[in-house]
Amino acid sequence: MTNHHQRRDWVLTSLFLIMSLSSFVWIEPSPFDLFLCLFILAGCVFSFYGFHSIIILPFFLLLFFLLANLLSAFFAKNEGVAFFYFFISFYLVLSWLSIVGTSFRYKSKVIETIFNGYVIAAVISVLIGVFAYFFRSPFTESFLQFERIKSLFKDPNVFGPFVVPAAIYTLYKAETTSLLKKLVYLI
């Protein structure tokens, strides 16, 4: 196995594991955020990013957005909140850049890896939430809020939208795979 394939396996496996943690967000920063920051740093250190000229326009638009946020922070009444918002925006732009760079290098395999990890995170979150909803105990009450499932999120309004992309992806995979895999995806 060549060094490129070993690195590819390492990068894709890391990305899958990071995405598998994406539903564990009851604390800030979440484990997903910490590991994604390490992934971004690893991409810079090990140079597994690749870029194409097609991202120049979106990249400069995002830089303009960040500059506008930074400038508006100087006129904010609460500078701490404004700079925190800027820091989060900067983190999201770096995350986008790292996923795009990884996607360019490893092509469509990255998208499949991201969604497979995302589905695992959604399934874990749904199983915990459904168990907590139907088997009430003092332990399971922490996964509910206002009689609604919040699972490993801080709010039920985040849990619901989080599972939608996973549901759409699994329905797509159920339509495009063999009968045995179709049953797994439908379940």
VOKOL-33413 format. One line per field, with one value per residue (C-alpha): residue number from 0; residue in one letter; x, y, z. Coordinates in nm, 3 decimals. Example, Ala and Ser with C-alpha at 12.3 -4.5 7.8 and 13.67 -1.06 7.14 Angstrom:
BEGIN
seq c(0 1)
type c(a s)
x c(1.230 1.367)
y c(-0.450 -0.106)
z c(0.780 0.714)
//
This chain:
BEGIN
seq c(0 1 2 3 4 5 6 7 8 9 10 11 12 13 14 15 16 17 18 19 20 21 22 23 24 25 26 27 28 29 30 31 32 33 34 35 36 37 38 39 40 41 42 43 44 45 46 47 48 49 50 51 52 53 54 55 56 57 58 59 60 61 62 63 64 65 66 67 68 69 70 71 72 73 74 75 76 77 78 79 80 81 82 83 84 85 86 87 88 89 90 91 92 93 94 95 96 97 98 99 100 101 102 103 104 105 106 107 108 109 110 111 112 113 114 115 116 117 118 119 120 121 122 123 124 125 126 127 128 129 130 131 132 133 134 135 136 137 138 139 140 141 142 143 144 145 146 147 148 149 150 151 152 153 154 155 156 157 158 159 160 161 162 163 164 165 166 167 168 169 170 171 172 173 174 175 176 177 178 179 180 181 182 183 184 185 186)
type c(m t n h h q r r d w v l t s l f l i m s l s s f v w i e p s p f d l f l c l f i l a g c v f s f y g f h s i i i l p f f l l l f f l l a n l l s a f f a k n e g v a f f y f f i s f y l v l s w l s i v g t s f r y k s k v i e t i f n g y v i a a v i s v l i g v f a y f f r s p f t e s f l q f e r i k s l f k d p n v f g p f v v p a a i y t l y k a e t t s l l k k l v y l i)
x c(0.000 0.142 0.191 -0.085 -0.338 -0.237 -0.278 -0.611 -0.741 -0.627 -0.793 -1.121 -1.133 -1.071 -1.341 -1.587 -1.515 -1.546 -1.882 -1.993 -1.948 -2.152 -2.460 -2.272 -2.322 -2.458 -2.134 -1.936 -1.703 -1.842 -1.618 -1.704 -1.567 -1.248 -1.176 -1.265 -1.012 -0.752 -0.854 -0.809 -0.467 -0.371 -0.472 -0.231 0.051 0.019 -0.089 -0.383 -0.583 -0.614 -0.786 -0.916 -0.966 -1.343 -1.348 -1.187 -1.518 -1.685 -1.364 -1.341 -1.710 -1.656 -1.349 -1.559 -1.825 -1.560 -1.417 -1.766 -1.822 -1.490 -1.560 -1.910 -1.769 -1.601 -1.944 -2.114 -2.247 -2.111 -1.767 -1.728 -2.038 -1.944 -1.594 -1.731 -1.967 -1.673 -1.466 -1.750 -1.789 -1.413 -1.424 -1.709 -1.520 -1.211 -1.429 -1.576 -1.231 -1.097 -1.391 -1.365 -0.988 -1.030 -1.309 -1.096 -0.816 -1.027 -1.323 -1.670 -1.542 -1.536 -1.906 -1.996 -1.768 -1.921 -2.278 -2.204 -2.059 -2.350 -2.601 -2.424 -2.445 -2.814 -2.896 -2.719 -2.903 -3.242 -3.196 -3.104 -3.393 -3.655 -3.535 -3.554 -3.903 -4.054 -3.859 -3.875 -3.644 -3.447 -3.152 -3.343 -3.509 -3.185 -3.248 -3.592 -3.707 -4.068 -4.185 -3.986 -3.674 -3.353 -3.123 -2.758 -2.842 -2.917 -3.255 -3.524 -3.536 -3.184 -3.243 -3.524 -3.344 -3.025 -3.189 -3.347 -3.032 -2.962 -3.318 -3.298 -2.960 -3.080 -3.392 -3.168 -2.940 -3.243 -3.353 -3.011 -2.886 -2.961 -3.260 -3.068 -2.903 -3.235 -3.391 -3.100 -3.128 -3.506 -3.476)
y c(0.000 0.337 0.627 0.821 0.541 0.511 0.885 0.870 0.598 0.797 1.118 0.954 0.747 1.058 1.248 0.960 0.949 1.326 1.324 1.032 1.265 1.547 1.480 1.506 1.879 1.926 2.103 2.383 2.337 2.002 1.699 1.745 2.101 2.000 1.712 1.919 2.182 1.906 1.786 2.138 2.161 1.813 1.916 2.208 2.003 1.696 1.890 1.673 1.973 2.049 2.350 2.450 2.798 2.747 2.827 3.171 3.359 3.184 3.217 3.593 3.636 3.459 3.674 3.982 3.850 3.800 4.147 4.300 4.109 4.225 4.587 4.574 4.433 4.767 4.934 4.668 4.748 4.420 4.364 4.023 3.883 4.045 3.896 3.558 3.571 3.665 3.375 3.129 3.267 3.236 2.875 2.796 2.947 2.741 2.430 2.495 2.550 2.226 2.018 2.174 2.117 1.758 1.704 1.833 1.595 1.284 1.351 1.205 0.959 1.249 1.325 0.960 0.947 1.263 1.141 0.791 0.942 1.185 0.899 0.714 1.027 1.071 0.706 0.723 1.044 0.909 0.582 0.769 1.011 0.747 0.533 0.835 0.923 0.578 0.459 0.747 0.755 1.027 0.940 0.968 1.301 1.480 1.375 1.541 1.901 2.019 1.661 1.669 1.475 1.674 1.371 1.484 1.841 2.141 2.199 1.988 2.253 2.148 1.773 1.768 1.954 1.755 1.425 1.556 1.537 1.186 1.080 1.223 1.057 0.716 0.741 0.822 0.526 0.297 0.389 0.332 0.011 -0.360 -0.509 -0.615 -0.276 -0.110 -0.269 -0.155 0.202 0.209 0.087)
z c(0.000 -0.095 0.139 -0.039 0.021 0.386 0.429 0.244 0.474 0.778 0.658 0.563 0.882 1.091 0.907 0.957 1.332 1.365 1.188 1.408 1.707 1.557 1.772 2.103 2.152 2.503 2.602 2.440 2.275 2.169 2.104 1.735 1.740 1.919 1.683 1.378 1.491 1.517 1.169 1.030 1.192 1.066 0.714 0.733 0.886 0.661 0.350 0.248 0.126 -0.241 -0.394 -0.734 -0.875 -0.863 -0.489 -0.531 -0.549 -0.251 -0.053 -0.113 -0.037 0.296 0.366 0.295 0.533 0.805 0.749 0.776 1.101 1.240 1.150 1.298 1.622 1.693 1.706 1.917 2.262 2.398 2.244 2.406 2.238 1.907 1.906 2.014 1.715 1.491 1.629 1.560 1.206 1.150 1.273 1.033 0.738 0.830 0.859 0.515 0.371 0.521 0.394 0.048 0.044 0.153 -0.102 -0.385 -0.293 -0.224 -0.456 -0.391 -0.130 0.118 0.074 0.130 0.436 0.582 0.535 0.667 0.985 1.006 0.979 1.262 1.479 1.395 1.468 1.806 1.890 1.782 1.973 2.291 2.247 2.173 2.464 2.696 2.572 2.619 2.925 3.167 3.466 3.646 3.422 3.095 3.182 3.088 2.726 2.721 2.747 2.768 2.691 2.366 2.269 2.281 2.308 2.319 2.215 2.432 2.271 2.098 1.823 1.724 1.749 1.492 1.213 1.282 1.185 0.862 0.639 0.770 0.691 0.340 0.279 0.400 0.180 -0.116 -0.037 0.003 -0.349 -0.508 -0.344 -0.343 -0.162 0.150 0.189 0.111 0.422 0.639 0.514 0.557 0.915)
//
